[in-house]
Amino acid sequence: MLTEVKAYSSWLSAPTLPLSDTGRAETDLVQVRNIAGLDPVKASVNTSPYGSVDGESFIGSSVPKRNIVLTVGLRPDWNDWTYEGLRRLLYSYFMPKRPVQLVFYSDDMIPVQIRGVVESAEINQFSKDPEFVISVICPDPYFTALEPKVITGQSIRETDETVAVIDNDGSIEIGMHVMVTQVSGATPTNIRVQIGDQEISYFSVVATVDPTNYFEMNSIPTRKFVQNVNMSTGVITSLLSKVVREGSEWPIFPPGENDFSVITDAGVQDWELTYFERFGGL
């Protein structure tokens, strides 16, 4: 279950509200009473009717934005904090149109974060029990691990069977960042990033690595690239036109265990794999 939520303001000088370590939740000046919008977002499933046959044809689906609504109660101490003081404190974190980052901690999963834009911040000022209702629109509907997983290894040949087993403990397919550098031996002319069975999918690029250039690939949606980077000058050379197009697919990790390998045709190379687990709901 959720144990803690943190909000990070886009204002560098946003004030803080220290809480006593020996205090109780029911006496906190600001109390999170409810958080809605943490379940998986309802997908938009697109279909097209047949002309003269019952049913419809599936043509695609997508998951829209996420709307998180926080209900916050205010309990002033009337010494240092009044209702107005607490309300203005929350305004510094949840002013409409401003970006905000929410981090969730749980006792049964890793810490995750999500970024959004405050849509509204409303308070019933004239109630005996004022509550602050905050709506946050998150264009990216998925929760992302706060810390990445980083794994290293060495390249193999086409006939080798040694692979790394990568665990994606999230609930969503994820992209990855792969960097390949030379260790020794001849310079390769082809680099393949392989997930699972190559008969099903593979990603192959006409590329090389040498003492002055490393290979870099990113398959995260909306951030995809494949390139060589010169370590001396920092010059980046795009390799999108060098992708072996027939059968190549950007590699992704489905939830669960995945066989992973970097395959080259010459030399010995080190690779570094970086990925963030993602979750459809909490």
N, C-alpha and C positions, 0 to 999 in steps of 0.2 A: 504494500500500500504506500501511497505518497506520504512522506514525512516532512518535506520542506519545499518551499518555493522561494526563489530569489528573483527580484526584478532589478534590472540594470538600466539606469536612465541614460539618455543621450546627452544630458547636460553634465559637463565636467564638474560643475560645482554643486551638484544636487546634494542637499543635506541628508544626513543619516539620522536614524532613530535608534539609539542603543537600547537594548533590552537587558534586563537583569538575568544573569545566569541562574539565580535562585528563584526567579519568578515563576508564575504558573500561566498556562495558556489563556485561562479565563480572565486574567488580569492584565494581559498585554494591551498596550495602547492602541495598536492596530491588529485586528483579528481577521484572518481569511476565513470566511464562513462558508463559501462555496466556490467551486471552479467548474464551470460548464464548458463543453467543447473539447474534452480530452479523449473522447471516443473516436474510433476511425471515422473519417469524413465520408459521407454518403457519396458514392461514385455517380458520375453522369454516364449512363449506358446508352449508346446511340444505336438505334435500329432503323431499318427501312422495310416497309411492308412489301410483300410479294404482290404481283399483279392479280393472280387468281388462285393462290395457294394460301391455306390458313397459316397464321404465324407471321413472324417477321425475321429479317436477316440481320444478324449482328454485324455492325460496321465499325465498332470501336468504343472505347471507354476512356474516361479520364477522371482524376480526382481534383475538384476545385479547391479554392482557398479554405483555410480553417478559421473559424471565429471562436476565440476563447473569451469567456465572460467571467470576470472575477467579482465576487460580492465581498466587500470588505466592511467590517464593523469598526466603529470608532469608540474608544473608551478613554476619554481625557482624564488626566489626574488633577487638573485645575491648578497645579502648581507651576509646572513648566510647559504643559501642553493643554490647550483648549481645543474645542471642536474646530475652531477656525484655523488654529495652528496645524492640527493634524490634516485638515482638508488641504491646506496650501502645501504641506509636505507631499501629499499624494499627487497634487498637481505637478510637482517638479519631476515626477516619474511618469505620470500618465496624462500628459496634456495632448488633446486631440491633434492629429497630424504628425506627431513626433514618433520616431522609431523607439522600440523598446525590446529588450531581450529578457526572456523568461527562462529560468533554469529550474528543473524539477529533480528532486532527490527522492529515492524510494528505497525501501528495505529489501526489495527483491529484484532490482535491476540497476544498471549503471546510471549515473547522472546524465540527463539529456537536456538540450536547450532548443529553443525555437525563437525566431525573430519575427516581429510584426510591427504594425503601425497602429497607434491608438486611434480608434474610430470615435469613441465617446467616453466621457467620464462624468457621471451624473450622481448627485447626492440629494437625498430627501432631507434638506436642511432643517425643516420645521417639524420633524418627527421626534418623539421622545427617545427613539433608538435609531439615530442616523446610520444609514448604510451608503456606502460608495459602490456604485455599479460601473465597472470598467469593461469596455468592449475592445478587444484587440484583434485586428485582421492580420492573418499570417498568410502571405501569398504562397509560400512553400508550406504545404499542409503537414509535413512529416517532422517528427522530433528526431534530432541528430545527437549522437553521442558527444559529450563535452570534450573528450580526449580521443585522439585517433589511435588506431592500432598500427604499429610499424613492425614489419617482418622483413628479414633479409635472407638472401640465399645466393646460390651460384647458378649460372646458366647450364643447360644440358644440350645434348645433341638430339637429332630426330629419332634415333634408335634407342635412346635412354628411356628408362621407365621410372626413374626417381622423380617424384613430384612432391611439392609441399601441400599439406592439407590445411586449408584456410577455413576458419569457423566464422560464419556470419550469424551472430546470435540475435540480430534484429529481425524484424518482420517484413522488411521491404527490400527489394532488389537494389543493389548499390553499385555505383561506379568506383573507380580506384585511380590512384596515381602510382605509376611505375617509373623508376629511374634505373638505367643500366649504365655501368661504367666498366672500362677495361681493366683487367688484372694482368694478363700476360698472353703470349701467343699471337697468332695471326689476327688480322683485322677482319671481322665478319662483314658480310654484304647483305645479310637478311636477318631480321629480328622478329620473332613471333612471341606474342603474349597469349598463352593458351590457358583456357578455363575448361576443365572437363575433357570430354571426348572431342578430338579434332575432326571426327567425321560429322559432328553436329554443328560446331562453330569454331572459328579461329580468327585471330587478328594478326596479319602478317604485313611487314613493312620492308621495303628495300631501304635499308639504313645501315649505319656503321657506328662503331665507337672506337676511339683510339686515345692515346695519351692526352690529347687536347680537346676532345669532344665527347660529350655524353649524350645518351638517348633518353628522352622523356615522353611519357604518354599519360594522358588524363582522360578518363571515360565518364566522368561525372556529367550528367545531363546539364545542358546550357553552358558547360565549361570545357568541352572536349577539345583536345589538341594532341598532335603528335609532332615531335620536333627534335632536332639536334641543337645542342647549346655548346658554343665554344667557351671553354673555361678561362682562356686568356683574355679574350676581348668581350665576352658576354653576348656576342652576336648569335641570334636565334634564327635557325633555318627551318621553315615549316616543311613537314614531310607528308602532308595530306595527299599530295599528288603522287606519292610513292607507295601508298597503300595498295597492296594486291587486292584489287576490288572484288574479283570473283570469289564469293563465299566469305569474305572478311566481314566481321561484325565487331562493334565496340564491345570489349569484354565487360561483363557484369558478374557480380556474386549474388546468386539467389540465396534466400535464407537457408541456413544449414551448413553442412560441410561441402567444401569445393576443392577439387584438385587444381593446383596452380603451378605453372612452370613458365620459364622464359627460355626459349629455344633459339639458338644461333647456329650458324654453319661453320664457325671457325673461332679459335682462341678460347680464352676463359674470361667470363665477365661476372661481376657482382651485380645483383639487383636489390633494390629496396622498394618494398610495397607499402603503401600507406592508404588506409581507408577508414571511413567513419561509419559505424553501424547506425541504421535509421529505423524508426518505429512508426507504424501507422496509427497507434493509439497508446494510451497509458492505462 
